[in-house]
């Protein structure tokens, strides 16, 4: 394989670790899906060294196969989601206030996944290494 062929490939995979702000069932014609708004927070320092928190909302679309998982979740709960980034088409999802959304592939309830007291909190990663290792080992 030539070097330029390697860079012509891409991976569209998104991982989000955040809190559920809203869960809404939605029927579009014959299809039934769920829309979730997830909120993520990122800690950073400004140019004066003051700690700041930046909060962002992400729009997630889940198909009907996630119905059983969503019954167990509630607003404010922490989840990890794996999905693909999608661009809205003309008139698609007018309730979303952005040009793109995430199509969910997998959903993990963090409290059910691991006992949070056992996680190392200061390992320098954006989220705990033990959590990542447990997800990839499945």
Buried (B, 14 or more C-beta within 10 A) or exposed (E): EEEEEEEEEEEEEBBBBBBBEEBEEEEEEEEEBBBBBBBEEEEEEEEEEEEEEEEEBBBBBBEEEBEEBBEEBEEEBBBBBBBEEBEBEEEEBEEBEEEEBBBBBEBBEBEEBBEEEEBEEEEEEEEBEBBBEBBEEE
